[in-house]
Amino acid sequence: MSSDAALETKYEGCPVIKTLEEIGSRWRMTVIHVLREGELRFNELKRATGANSQTLSRVLDELEEKEYVERRVDEGSPVAVYYSLTTKGEELLSAFDEIYEWGEKWITDEN
């Protein structure tokens, strides 16, 4: 077995790699990070993330499907759609705190 194949096999089921594959896109991580503030409407999320409507809609659907985000519809007039983190999503926040601290230490405006 080549060293490349051995490394690939070694990290195949790695939880870090699998987690990054599932939530590692810029927009997924941004939405999760913004929702730490609590429940937000679609347009509030759009303003806070800077994502366009199509991208945000796709990302929210993906995060809802993977059970990181839940969607609540208020049928009043006008209809309002709210998004919030599930327990699964909230449990990621401690990892985001660690990333934040690391970024404060190692990522500068010059990078």
VOGU-468336 format. One record per atom (N, C-alpha, C): residue in three letters; atom name; x negated, y negated, z negated. Coordinates in Angstrom, 2 decimals. Layout:
BEGIN
{rest = ALA, atom = CA, c1 = X, c2 = Y, c3 = Z}
...
// end
This chain:
BEGIN
{rest = MET, atom = N, c1 = -0.86, c2 = 1.18, c3 = 0.00}
{rest = MET, atom = CA, c1 = 0.00, c2 = 0.00, c3 = 0.00}
{rest = MET, atom = C, c1 = -0.90, c2 = -1.23, c3 = 0.00}
{rest = SER, atom = N, c1 = -0.60, c2 = -2.20, c3 = 0.87}
{rest = SER, atom = CA, c1 = -1.39, c2 = -3.42, c3 = 0.94}
{rest = SER, atom = C, c1 = -1.12, c2 = -4.27, c3 = -0.29}
{rest = SER, atom = N, c1 = -2.04, c2 = -5.20, c3 = -0.55}
{rest = SER, atom = CA, c1 = -1.86, c2 = -6.07, c3 = -1.71}
{rest = SER, atom = C, c1 = -0.63, c2 = -6.96, c3 = -1.54}
{rest = ASP, atom = N, c1 = -0.32, c2 = -7.37, c3 = -0.30}
{rest = ASP, atom = CA, c1 = 0.89, c2 = -8.17, c3 = -0.06}
{rest = ASP, atom = C, c1 = 2.15, c2 = -7.37, c3 = -0.39}
{rest = ALA, atom = N, c1 = 2.18, c2 = -6.12, c3 = 0.02}
{rest = ALA, atom = CA, c1 = 3.33, c2 = -5.27, c3 = -0.24}
{rest = ALA, atom = C, c1 = 3.46, c2 = -4.99, c3 = -1.73}
{rest = ALA, atom = N, c1 = 2.33, c2 = -4.82, c3 = -2.41}
{rest = ALA, atom = CA, c1 = 2.35, c2 = -4.57, c3 = -3.85}
{rest = ALA, atom = C, c1 = 2.91, c2 = -5.78, c3 = -4.60}
{rest = LEU, atom = N, c1 = 2.50, c2 = -6.98, c3 = -4.20}
{rest = LEU, atom = CA, c1 = 3.03, c2 = -8.20, c3 = -4.83}
{rest = LEU, atom = C, c1 = 4.51, c2 = -8.35, c3 = -4.56}
{rest = GLU, atom = N, c1 = 4.92, c2 = -8.06, c3 = -3.32}
{rest = GLU, atom = CA, c1 = 6.33, c2 = -8.18, c3 = -2.97}
{rest = GLU, atom = C, c1 = 7.17, c2 = -7.23, c3 = -3.83}
{rest = THR, atom = N, c1 = 6.71, c2 = -6.01, c3 = -3.99}
{rest = THR, atom = CA, c1 = 7.41, c2 = -5.03, c3 = -4.82}
{rest = THR, atom = C, c1 = 7.42, c2 = -5.47, c3 = -6.27}
{rest = LYS, atom = N, c1 = 6.33, c2 = -6.00, c3 = -6.77}
{rest = LYS, atom = CA, c1 = 6.22, c2 = -6.43, c3 = -8.16}
{rest = LYS, atom = C, c1 = 7.25, c2 = -7.51, c3 = -8.50}
{rest = TYR, atom = N, c1 = 7.46, c2 = -8.45, c3 = -7.59}
{rest = TYR, atom = CA, c1 = 8.35, c2 = -9.59, c3 = -7.87}
{rest = TYR, atom = C, c1 = 9.75, c2 = -9.43, c3 = -7.29}
{rest = GLU, atom = N, c1 = 10.03, c2 = -8.28, c3 = -6.70}
{rest = GLU, atom = CA, c1 = 11.30, c2 = -8.05, c3 = -6.05}
{rest = GLU, atom = C, c1 = 12.51, c2 = -8.29, c3 = -6.96}
{rest = GLY, atom = N, c1 = 12.47, c2 = -7.80, c3 = -8.18}
{rest = GLY, atom = CA, c1 = 13.60, c2 = -7.96, c3 = -9.10}
{rest = GLY, atom = C, c1 = 13.36, c2 = -9.00, c3 = -10.17}
{rest = CYS, atom = N, c1 = 12.36, c2 = -9.85, c3 = -9.99}
{rest = CYS, atom = CA, c1 = 11.98, c2 = -10.84, c3 = -10.99}
{rest = CYS, atom = C, c1 = 13.13, c2 = -11.82, c3 = -11.25}
{rest = PRO, atom = N, c1 = 13.54, c2 = -11.99, c3 = -12.51}
{rest = PRO, atom = CA, c1 = 14.63, c2 = -12.91, c3 = -12.83}
{rest = PRO, atom = C, c1 = 14.35, c2 = -14.36, c3 = -12.42}
{rest = VAL, atom = N, c1 = 13.11, c2 = -14.80, c3 = -12.49}
{rest = VAL, atom = CA, c1 = 12.78, c2 = -16.17, c3 = -12.09}
{rest = VAL, atom = C, c1 = 13.05, c2 = -16.35, c3 = -10.59}
{rest = ILE, atom = N, c1 = 12.57, c2 = -15.43, c3 = -9.80}
{rest = ILE, atom = CA, c1 = 12.75, c2 = -15.51, c3 = -8.35}
{rest = ILE, atom = C, c1 = 14.23, c2 = -15.42, c3 = -8.00}
{rest = LYS, atom = N, c1 = 14.94, c2 = -14.48, c3 = -8.61}
{rest = LYS, atom = CA, c1 = 16.37, c2 = -14.31, c3 = -8.32}
{rest = LYS, atom = C, c1 = 17.17, c2 = -15.55, c3 = -8.72}
{rest = THR, atom = N, c1 = 16.83, c2 = -16.15, c3 = -9.85}
{rest = THR, atom = CA, c1 = 17.52, c2 = -17.36, c3 = -10.30}
{rest = THR, atom = C, c1 = 17.28, c2 = -18.51, c3 = -9.34}
{rest = LEU, atom = N, c1 = 16.02, c2 = -18.70, c3 = -8.95}
{rest = LEU, atom = CA, c1 = 15.72, c2 = -19.79, c3 = -8.01}
{rest = LEU, atom = C, c1 = 16.40, c2 = -19.58, c3 = -6.66}
{rest = GLU, atom = N, c1 = 16.52, c2 = -18.34, c3 = -6.23}
{rest = GLU, atom = CA, c1 = 17.24, c2 = -18.07, c3 = -4.98}
{rest = GLU, atom = C, c1 = 18.72, c2 = -18.43, c3 = -5.12}
{rest = GLU, atom = N, c1 = 19.28, c2 = -18.24, c3 = -6.31}
{rest = GLU, atom = CA, c1 = 20.71, c2 = -18.50, c3 = -6.51}
{rest = GLU, atom = C, c1 = 21.03, c2 = -19.97, c3 = -6.74}
{rest = ILE, atom = N, c1 = 20.21, c2 = -20.67, c3 = -7.50}
{rest = ILE, atom = CA, c1 = 20.52, c2 = -22.08, c3 = -7.83}
{rest = ILE, atom = C, c1 = 19.48, c2 = -23.06, c3 = -7.34}
{rest = GLY, atom = N, c1 = 18.47, c2 = -22.58, c3 = -6.63}
{rest = GLY, atom = CA, c1 = 17.30, c2 = -23.38, c3 = -6.33}
{rest = GLY, atom = C, c1 = 17.41, c2 = -24.44, c3 = -5.26}
{rest = SER, atom = N, c1 = 18.57, c2 = -24.63, c3 = -4.66}
{rest = SER, atom = CA, c1 = 18.65, c2 = -25.70, c3 = -3.66}
{rest = SER, atom = C, c1 = 18.73, c2 = -27.05, c3 = -4.35}
{rest = ARG, atom = N, c1 = 18.27, c2 = -28.05, c3 = -3.66}
{rest = ARG, atom = CA, c1 = 18.30, c2 = -29.42, c3 = -4.21}
{rest = ARG, atom = C, c1 = 19.70, c2 = -29.79, c3 = -4.66}
{rest = TRP, atom = N, c1 = 20.70, c2 = -29.53, c3 = -3.83}
{rest = TRP, atom = CA, c1 = 22.05, c2 = -29.99, c3 = -4.13}
{rest = TRP, atom = C, c1 = 22.69, c2 = -29.19, c3 = -5.24}
{rest = ARG, atom = N, c1 = 22.45, c2 = -27.88, c3 = -5.28}
{rest = ARG, atom = CA, c1 = 23.02, c2 = -27.08, c3 = -6.37}
{rest = ARG, atom = C, c1 = 22.47, c2 = -27.55, c3 = -7.72}
{rest = MET, atom = N, c1 = 21.17, c2 = -27.73, c3 = -7.77}
{rest = MET, atom = CA, c1 = 20.56, c2 = -28.16, c3 = -9.03}
{rest = MET, atom = C, c1 = 21.01, c2 = -29.57, c3 = -9.41}
{rest = THR, atom = N, c1 = 21.16, c2 = -30.43, c3 = -8.42}
{rest = THR, atom = CA, c1 = 21.61, c2 = -31.80, c3 = -8.69}
{rest = THR, atom = C, c1 = 23.02, c2 = -31.80, c3 = -9.26}
{rest = VAL, atom = N, c1 = 23.91, c2 = -31.04, c3 = -8.66}
{rest = VAL, atom = CA, c1 = 25.30, c2 = -30.99, c3 = -9.15}
{rest = VAL, atom = C, c1 = 25.35, c2 = -30.44, c3 = -10.57}
{rest = ILE, atom = N, c1 = 24.63, c2 = -29.36, c3 = -10.84}
{rest = ILE, atom = CA, c1 = 24.61, c2 = -28.80, c3 = -12.20}
{rest = ILE, atom = C, c1 = 24.08, c2 = -29.84, c3 = -13.18}
{rest = HIS, atom = N, c1 = 23.01, c2 = -30.52, c3 = -12.80}
{rest = HIS, atom = CA, c1 = 22.42, c2 = -31.53, c3 = -13.68}
{rest = HIS, atom = C, c1 = 23.40, c2 = -32.67, c3 = -13.96}
{rest = VAL, atom = N, c1 = 24.08, c2 = -33.16, c3 = -12.94}
{rest = VAL, atom = CA, c1 = 25.03, c2 = -34.27, c3 = -13.12}
{rest = VAL, atom = C, c1 = 26.22, c2 = -33.84, c3 = -13.96}
{rest = LEU, atom = N, c1 = 26.68, c2 = -32.60, c3 = -13.78}
{rest = LEU, atom = CA, c1 = 27.84, c2 = -32.13, c3 = -14.54}
{rest = LEU, atom = C, c1 = 27.55, c2 = -31.90, c3 = -16.02}
{rest = ARG, atom = N, c1 = 26.30, c2 = -32.05, c3 = -16.43}
{rest = ARG, atom = CA, c1 = 26.00, c2 = -31.96, c3 = -17.85}
{rest = ARG, atom = C, c1 = 26.69, c2 = -33.08, c3 = -18.61}
{rest = GLU, atom = N, c1 = 27.06, c2 = -34.16, c3 = -17.91}
{rest = GLU, atom = CA, c1 = 27.77, c2 = -35.29, c3 = -18.53}
{rest = GLU, atom = C, c1 = 29.22, c2 = -34.95, c3 = -18.85}
{rest = GLY, atom = N, c1 = 29.74, c2 = -33.88, c3 = -18.26}
{rest = GLY, atom = CA, c1 = 31.12, c2 = -33.49, c3 = -18.50}
{rest = GLY, atom = C, c1 = 31.89, c2 = -33.42, c3 = -17.20}
{rest = GLU, atom = N, c1 = 33.19, c2 = -33.25, c3 = -17.33}
{rest = GLU, atom = CA, c1 = 34.07, c2 = -33.10, c3 = -16.18}
{rest = GLU, atom = C, c1 = 34.08, c2 = -34.36, c3 = -15.32}
{rest = LEU, atom = N, c1 = 33.95, c2 = -34.17, c3 = -14.00}
{rest = LEU, atom = CA, c1 = 33.94, c2 = -35.29, c3 = -13.07}
{rest = LEU, atom = C, c1 = 34.81, c2 = -34.99, c3 = -11.86}
{rest = ARG, atom = N, c1 = 35.38, c2 = -36.05, c3 = -11.29}
{rest = ARG, atom = CA, c1 = 36.14, c2 = -35.91, c3 = -10.06}
{rest = ARG, atom = C, c1 = 35.18, c2 = -35.82, c3 = -8.88}
{rest = PHE, atom = N, c1 = 35.69, c2 = -35.35, c3 = -7.75}
{rest = PHE, atom = CA, c1 = 34.87, c2 = -35.16, c3 = -6.56}
{rest = PHE, atom = C, c1 = 34.13, c2 = -36.44, c3 = -6.19}
{rest = ASN, atom = N, c1 = 34.85, c2 = -37.56, c3 = -6.10}
{rest = ASN, atom = CA, c1 = 34.21, c2 = -38.81, c3 = -5.69}
{rest = ASN, atom = C, c1 = 33.19, c2 = -39.31, c3 = -6.71}
{rest = GLU, atom = N, c1 = 33.41, c2 = -39.03, c3 = -7.99}
{rest = GLU, atom = CA, c1 = 32.42, c2 = -39.39, c3 = -9.01}
{rest = GLU, atom = C, c1 = 31.15, c2 = -38.57, c3 = -8.80}
{rest = LEU, atom = N, c1 = 31.31, c2 = -37.30, c3 = -8.50}
{rest = LEU, atom = CA, c1 = 30.16, c2 = -36.44, c3 = -8.20}
{rest = LEU, atom = C, c1 = 29.44, c2 = -36.90, c3 = -6.94}
{rest = LYS, atom = N, c1 = 30.22, c2 = -37.29, c3 = -5.96}
{rest = LYS, atom = CA, c1 = 29.63, c2 = -37.75, c3 = -4.70}
{rest = LYS, atom = C, c1 = 28.76, c2 = -38.98, c3 = -4.94}
{rest = ARG, atom = N, c1 = 29.27, c2 = -39.94, c3 = -5.69}
{rest = ARG, atom = CA, c1 = 28.49, c2 = -41.15, c3 = -6.00}
{rest = ARG, atom = C, c1 = 27.25, c2 = -40.82, c3 = -6.83}
{rest = ALA, atom = N, c1 = 27.43, c2 = -39.96, c3 = -7.84}
{rest = ALA, atom = CA, c1 = 26.32, c2 = -39.64, c3 = -8.75}
{rest = ALA, atom = C, c1 = 25.21, c2 = -38.85, c3 = -8.07}
{rest = THR, atom = N, c1 = 25.57, c2 = -37.99, c3 = -7.12}
{rest = THR, atom = CA, c1 = 24.56, c2 = -37.14, c3 = -6.48}
{rest = THR, atom = C, c1 = 23.98, c2 = -37.75, c3 = -5.21}
{rest = GLY, atom = N, c1 = 24.76, c2 = -38.60, c3 = -4.55}
{rest = GLY, atom = CA, c1 = 24.31, c2 = -39.15, c3 = -3.27}
{rest = GLY, atom = C, c1 = 24.54, c2 = -38.19, c3 = -2.10}
{rest = ALA, atom = N, c1 = 25.23, c2 = -37.07, c3 = -2.35}
{rest = ALA, atom = CA, c1 = 25.50, c2 = -36.10, c3 = -1.29}
{rest = ALA, atom = C, c1 = 26.66, c2 = -36.59, c3 = -0.43}
{rest = ASN, atom = N, c1 = 26.65, c2 = -36.20, c3 = 0.84}
{rest = ASN, atom = CA, c1 = 27.80, c2 = -36.53, c3 = 1.67}
{rest = ASN, atom = C, c1 = 28.94, c2 = -35.56, c3 = 1.34}
{rest = SER, atom = N, c1 = 30.14, c2 = -35.87, c3 = 1.76}
{rest = SER, atom = CA, c1 = 31.33, c2 = -35.09, c3 = 1.40}
{rest = SER, atom = C, c1 = 31.23, c2 = -33.63, c3 = 1.82}
{rest = GLN, atom = N, c1 = 30.75, c2 = -33.40, c3 = 3.04}
{rest = GLN, atom = CA, c1 = 30.66, c2 = -32.03, c3 = 3.55}
{rest = GLN, atom = C, c1 = 29.67, c2 = -31.20, c3 = 2.72}
{rest = THR, atom = N, c1 = 28.51, c2 = -31.77, c3 = 2.44}
{rest = THR, atom = CA, c1 = 27.50, c2 = -31.05, c3 = 1.65}
{rest = THR, atom = C, c1 = 28.01, c2 = -30.78, c3 = 0.25}
{rest = LEU, atom = N, c1 = 28.58, c2 = -31.80, c3 = -0.38}
{rest = LEU, atom = CA, c1 = 29.07, c2 = -31.64, c3 = -1.75}
{rest = LEU, atom = C, c1 = 30.18, c2 = -30.60, c3 = -1.82}
{rest = SER, atom = N, c1 = 31.08, c2 = -30.62, c3 = -0.87}
{rest = SER, atom = CA, c1 = 32.17, c2 = -29.64, c3 = -0.84}
{rest = SER, atom = C, c1 = 31.62, c2 = -28.22, c3 = -0.72}
{rest = ARG, atom = N, c1 = 30.65, c2 = -28.03, c3 = 0.17}
{rest = ARG, atom = CA, c1 = 30.04, c2 = -26.71, c3 = 0.35}
{rest = ARG, atom = C, c1 = 29.34, c2 = -26.25, c3 = -0.91}
{rest = VAL, atom = N, c1 = 28.57, c2 = -27.14, c3 = -1.54}
{rest = VAL, atom = CA, c1 = 27.82, c2 = -26.80, c3 = -2.75}
{rest = VAL, atom = C, c1 = 28.78, c2 = -26.47, c3 = -3.90}
{rest = LEU, atom = N, c1 = 29.82, c2 = -27.26, c3 = -4.05}
{rest = LEU, atom = CA, c1 = 30.80, c2 = -26.99, c3 = -5.11}
{rest = LEU, atom = C, c1 = 31.48, c2 = -25.64, c3 = -4.89}
{rest = ASP, atom = N, c1 = 31.80, c2 = -25.32, c3 = -3.66}
{rest = ASP, atom = CA, c1 = 32.40, c2 = -24.01, c3 = -3.35}
{rest = ASP, atom = C, c1 = 31.44, c2 = -22.88, c3 = -3.72}
{rest = GLU, atom = N, c1 = 30.17, c2 = -23.04, c3 = -3.38}
{rest = GLU, atom = CA, c1 = 29.16, c2 = -22.02, c3 = -3.70}
{rest = GLU, atom = C, c1 = 29.01, c2 = -21.86, c3 = -5.21}
{rest = LEU, atom = N, c1 = 28.93, c2 = -22.98, c3 = -5.92}
{rest = LEU, atom = CA, c1 = 28.76, c2 = -22.92, c3 = -7.37}
{rest = LEU, atom = C, c1 = 30.00, c2 = -22.37, c3 = -8.06}
{rest = GLU, atom = N, c1 = 31.16, c2 = -22.65, c3 = -7.52}
{rest = GLU, atom = CA, c1 = 32.39, c2 = -22.10, c3 = -8.08}
{rest = GLU, atom = C, c1 = 32.45, c2 = -20.59, c3 = -7.83}
{rest = GLU, atom = N, c1 = 32.07, c2 = -20.18, c3 = -6.62}
{rest = GLU, atom = CA, c1 = 32.06, c2 = -18.75, c3 = -6.29}
{rest = GLU, atom = C, c1 = 31.10, c2 = -17.97, c3 = -7.19}
{rest = LYS, atom = N, c1 = 29.97, c2 = -18.57, c3 = -7.53}
{rest = LYS, atom = CA, c1 = 28.97, c2 = -17.92, c3 = -8.39}
{rest = LYS, atom = C, c1 = 29.25, c2 = -18.15, c3 = -9.87}
{rest = GLU, atom = N, c1 = 30.34, c2 = -18.84, c3 = -10.17}
{rest = GLU, atom = CA, c1 = 30.84, c2 = -19.06, c3 = -11.54}
{rest = GLU, atom = C, c1 = 29.96, c2 = -19.96, c3 = -12.40}
{rest = TYR, atom = N, c1 = 29.31, c2 = -20.95, c3 = -11.77}
{rest = TYR, atom = CA, c1 = 28.57, c2 = -21.96, c3 = -12.52}
{rest = TYR, atom = C, c1 = 29.45, c2 = -23.19, c3 = -12.77}
{rest = VAL, atom = N, c1 = 30.44, c2 = -23.38, c3 = -11.89}
{rest = VAL, atom = CA, c1 = 31.31, c2 = -24.55, c3 = -11.93}
{rest = VAL, atom = C, c1 = 32.75, c2 = -24.08, c3 = -11.85}
{rest = GLU, atom = N, c1 = 33.62, c2 = -24.79, c3 = -12.57}
{rest = GLU, atom = CA, c1 = 35.04, c2 = -24.51, c3 = -12.41}
{rest = GLU, atom = C, c1 = 35.75, c2 = -25.74, c3 = -11.89}
{rest = ARG, atom = N, c1 = 36.80, c2 = -25.49, c3 = -11.17}
{rest = ARG, atom = CA, c1 = 37.58, c2 = -26.54, c3 = -10.50}
{rest = ARG, atom = C, c1 = 38.95, c2 = -26.59, c3 = -11.16}
{rest = ARG, atom = N, c1 = 39.41, c2 = -27.81, c3 = -11.44}
{rest = ARG, atom = CA, c1 = 40.73, c2 = -28.02, c3 = -12.04}
{rest = ARG, atom = C, c1 = 41.47, c2 = -29.04, c3 = -11.20}
{rest = VAL, atom = N, c1 = 42.70, c2 = -28.71, c3 = -10.83}
{rest = VAL, atom = CA, c1 = 43.52, c2 = -29.59, c3 = -10.01}
{rest = VAL, atom = C, c1 = 44.61, c2 = -30.19, c3 = -10.90}
{rest = ASP, atom = N, c1 = 44.67, c2 = -31.51, c3 = -10.91}
{rest = ASP, atom = CA, c1 = 45.73, c2 = -32.24, c3 = -11.60}
{rest = ASP, atom = C, c1 = 46.75, c2 = -32.64, c3 = -10.53}
{rest = GLU, atom = N, c1 = 47.91, c2 = -32.04, c3 = -10.58}
{rest = GLU, atom = CA, c1 = 48.92, c2 = -32.20, c3 = -9.53}
{rest = GLU, atom = C, c1 = 49.66, c2 = -33.52, c3 = -9.58}
{rest = GLY, atom = N, c1 = 49.22, c2 = -34.47, c3 = -10.39}
{rest = GLY, atom = CA, c1 = 49.90, c2 = -35.77, c3 = -10.45}
{rest = GLY, atom = C, c1 = 49.84, c2 = -36.49, c3 = -9.12}
{rest = SER, atom = N, c1 = 50.27, c2 = -37.71, c3 = -9.15}
{rest = SER, atom = CA, c1 = 50.24, c2 = -38.51, c3 = -7.92}
{rest = SER, atom = C, c1 = 49.25, c2 = -39.66, c3 = -8.11}
{rest = PRO, atom = N, c1 = 48.16, c2 = -39.71, c3 = -7.41}
{rest = PRO, atom = CA, c1 = 47.70, c2 = -38.75, c3 = -6.41}
{rest = PRO, atom = C, c1 = 47.08, c2 = -37.51, c3 = -7.07}
{rest = VAL, atom = N, c1 = 46.97, c2 = -36.45, c3 = -6.28}
{rest = VAL, atom = CA, c1 = 46.35, c2 = -35.21, c3 = -6.76}
{rest = VAL, atom = C, c1 = 44.88, c2 = -35.51, c3 = -7.06}
{rest = ALA, atom = N, c1 = 44.42, c2 = -35.03, c3 = -8.19}
{rest = ALA, atom = CA, c1 = 43.02, c2 = -35.22, c3 = -8.58}
{rest = ALA, atom = C, c1 = 42.37, c2 = -33.86, c3 = -8.80}
{rest = VAL, atom = N, c1 = 41.15, c2 = -33.71, c3 = -8.31}
{rest = VAL, atom = CA, c1 = 40.40, c2 = -32.47, c3 = -8.48}
{rest = VAL, atom = C, c1 = 39.19, c2 = -32.77, c3 = -9.35}
{rest = TYR, atom = N, c1 = 39.05, c2 = -32.00, c3 = -10.41}
{rest = TYR, atom = CA, c1 = 37.97, c2 = -32.18, c3 = -11.37}
{rest = TYR, atom = C, c1 = 37.06, c2 = -30.96, c3 = -11.36}
{rest = TYR, atom = N, c1 = 35.78, c2 = -31.20, c3 = -11.64}
{rest = TYR, atom = CA, c1 = 34.80, c2 = -30.13, c3 = -11.70}
{rest = TYR, atom = C, c1 = 34.06, c2 = -30.21, c3 = -13.03}
{rest = SER, atom = N, c1 = 33.77, c2 = -29.05, c3 = -13.59}
{rest = SER, atom = CA, c1 = 32.99, c2 = -28.99, c3 = -14.83}
{rest = SER, atom = C, c1 = 32.18, c2 = -27.71, c3 = -14.84}
{rest = LEU, atom = N, c1 = 31.21, c2 = -27.65, c3 = -15.73}
{rest = LEU, atom = CA, c1 = 30.38, c2 = -26.46, c3 = -15.85}
{rest = LEU, atom = C, c1 = 31.13, c2 = -25.37, c3 = -16.61}
{rest = THR, atom = N, c1 = 30.92, c2 = -24.15, c3 = -16.21}
{rest = THR, atom = CA, c1 = 31.41, c2 = -23.00, c3 = -16.97}
{rest = THR, atom = C, c1 = 30.38, c2 = -22.72, c3 = -18.07}
{rest = THR, atom = N, c1 = 30.66, c2 = -21.75, c3 = -18.89}
{rest = THR, atom = CA, c1 = 29.69, c2 = -21.33, c3 = -19.91}
{rest = THR, atom = C, c1 = 28.38, c2 = -20.91, c3 = -19.24}
{rest = LYS, atom = N, c1 = 28.48, c2 = -20.20, c3 = -18.14}
{rest = LYS, atom = CA, c1 = 27.29, c2 = -19.77, c3 = -17.39}
{rest = LYS, atom = C, c1 = 26.48, c2 = -20.98, c3 = -16.95}
{rest = GLY, atom = N, c1 = 27.15, c2 = -22.00, c3 = -16.43}
{rest = GLY, atom = CA, c1 = 26.47, c2 = -23.22, c3 = -16.00}
{rest = GLY, atom = C, c1 = 25.86, c2 = -23.98, c3 = -17.16}
{rest = GLU, atom = N, c1 = 26.59, c2 = -24.07, c3 = -18.27}
{rest = GLU, atom = CA, c1 = 26.09, c2 = -24.78, c3 = -19.45}
{rest = GLU, atom = C, c1 = 24.84, c2 = -24.12, c3 = -20.02}
{rest = GLU, atom = N, c1 = 24.76, c2 = -22.80, c3 = -19.92}
{rest = GLU, atom = CA, c1 = 23.59, c2 = -22.10, c3 = -20.44}
{rest = GLU, atom = C, c1 = 22.33, c2 = -22.39, c3 = -19.65}
{rest = LEU, atom = N, c1 = 22.46, c2 = -22.93, c3 = -18.45}
{rest = LEU, atom = CA, c1 = 21.29, c2 = -23.33, c3 = -17.66}
{rest = LEU, atom = C, c1 = 20.68, c2 = -24.64, c3 = -18.15}
{rest = LEU, atom = N, c1 = 21.45, c2 = -25.42, c3 = -18.89}
{rest = LEU, atom = CA, c1 = 21.00, c2 = -26.77, c3 = -19.26}
{rest = LEU, atom = C, c1 = 19.73, c2 = -26.78, c3 = -20.09}
{rest = SER, atom = N, c1 = 19.51, c2 = -25.76, c3 = -20.91}
{rest = SER, atom = CA, c1 = 18.26, c2 = -25.74, c3 = -21.67}
{rest = SER, atom = C, c1 = 17.06, c2 = -25.57, c3 = -20.73}
{rest = ALA, atom = N, c1 = 17.24, c2 = -24.82, c3 = -19.65}
{rest = ALA, atom = CA, c1 = 16.16, c2 = -24.69, c3 = -18.65}
{rest = ALA, atom = C, c1 = 15.95, c2 = -26.03, c3 = -17.95}
{rest = PHE, atom = N, c1 = 17.02, c2 = -26.76, c3 = -17.69}
{rest = PHE, atom = CA, c1 = 16.90, c2 = -28.09, c3 = -17.07}
{rest = PHE, atom = C, c1 = 16.17, c2 = -29.04, c3 = -18.02}
{rest = ASP, atom = N, c1 = 16.43, c2 = -28.93, c3 = -19.32}
{rest = ASP, atom = CA, c1 = 15.72, c2 = -29.75, c3 = -20.30}
{rest = ASP, atom = C, c1 = 14.22, c2 = -29.48, c3 = -20.25}
{rest = GLU, atom = N, c1 = 13.86, c2 = -28.22, c3 = -20.13}
{rest = GLU, atom = CA, c1 = 12.44, c2 = -27.84, c3 = -20.04}
{rest = GLU, atom = C, c1 = 11.82, c2 = -28.39, c3 = -18.75}
{rest = ILE, atom = N, c1 = 12.53, c2 = -28.30, c3 = -17.66}
{rest = ILE, atom = CA, c1 = 12.04, c2 = -28.84, c3 = -16.38}
{rest = ILE, atom = C, c1 = 11.88, c2 = -30.35, c3 = -16.50}
{rest = TYR, atom = N, c1 = 12.82, c2 = -31.01, c3 = -17.15}
{rest = TYR, atom = CA, c1 = 12.75, c2 = -32.46, c3 = -17.35}
{rest = TYR, atom = C, c1 = 11.48, c2 = -32.83, c3 = -18.13}
{rest = GLU, atom = N, c1 = 11.25, c2 = -32.13, c3 = -19.22}
{rest = GLU, atom = CA, c1 = 10.05, c2 = -32.42, c3 = -20.03}
{rest = GLU, atom = C, c1 = 8.78, c2 = -32.17, c3 = -19.24}
{rest = TRP, atom = N, c1 = 8.74, c2 = -31.09, c3 = -18.48}
{rest = TRP, atom = CA, c1 = 7.57, c2 = -30.81, c3 = -17.66}
{rest = TRP, atom = C, c1 = 7.38, c2 = -31.92, c3 = -16.62}
{rest = GLY, atom = N, c1 = 8.47, c2 = -32.33, c3 = -15.98}
{rest = GLY, atom = CA, c1 = 8.40, c2 = -33.40, c3 = -14.98}
{rest = GLY, atom = C, c1 = 7.92, c2 = -34.72, c3 = -15.57}
{rest = GLU, atom = N, c1 = 8.38, c2 = -35.04, c3 = -16.78}
{rest = GLU, atom = CA, c1 = 7.93, c2 = -36.26, c3 = -17.45}
{rest = GLU, atom = C, c1 = 6.42, c2 = -36.23, c3 = -17.67}
{rest = LYS, atom = N, c1 = 5.90, c2 = -35.06, c3 = -17.96}
{rest = LYS, atom = CA, c1 = 4.46, c2 = -34.92, c3 = -18.23}
{rest = LYS, atom = C, c1 = 3.62, c2 = -34.88, c3 = -16.95}
{rest = TRP, atom = N, c1 = 4.10, c2 = -34.19, c3 = -15.93}
{rest = TRP, atom = CA, c1 = 3.25, c2 = -33.89, c3 = -14.79}
{rest = TRP, atom = C, c1 = 3.61, c2 = -34.58, c3 = -13.48}
{rest = ILE, atom = N, c1 = 4.83, c2 = -35.04, c3 = -13.32}
{rest = ILE, atom = CA, c1 = 5.23, c2 = -35.67, c3 = -12.06}
{rest = ILE, atom = C, c1 = 5.23, c2 = -37.18, c3 = -12.28}
{rest = THR, atom = N, c1 = 4.46, c2 = -37.86, c3 = -11.47}
{rest = THR, atom = CA, c1 = 4.39, c2 = -39.32, c3 = -11.57}
{rest = THR, atom = C, c1 = 4.95, c2 = -39.94, c3 = -10.29}
{rest = ASP, atom = N, c1 = 5.13, c2 = -41.23, c3 = -10.31}
{rest = ASP, atom = CA, c1 = 5.60, c2 = -41.94, c3 = -9.12}
{rest = ASP, atom = C, c1 = 4.60, c2 = -41.88, c3 = -7.99}
{rest = GLU, atom = N, c1 = 3.35, c2 = -41.59, c3 = -8.31}
{rest = GLU, atom = CA, c1 = 2.30, c2 = -41.53, c3 = -7.29}
{rest = GLU, atom = C, c1 = 2.34, c2 = -40.23, c3 = -6.51}
{rest = ASN, atom = N, c1 = 3.04, c2 = -39.19, c3 = -7.02}
{rest = ASN, atom = CA, c1 = 3.09, c2 = -37.88, c3 = -6.34}
{rest = ASN, atom = C, c1 = 4.08, c2 = -37.88, c3 = -5.23}
// end
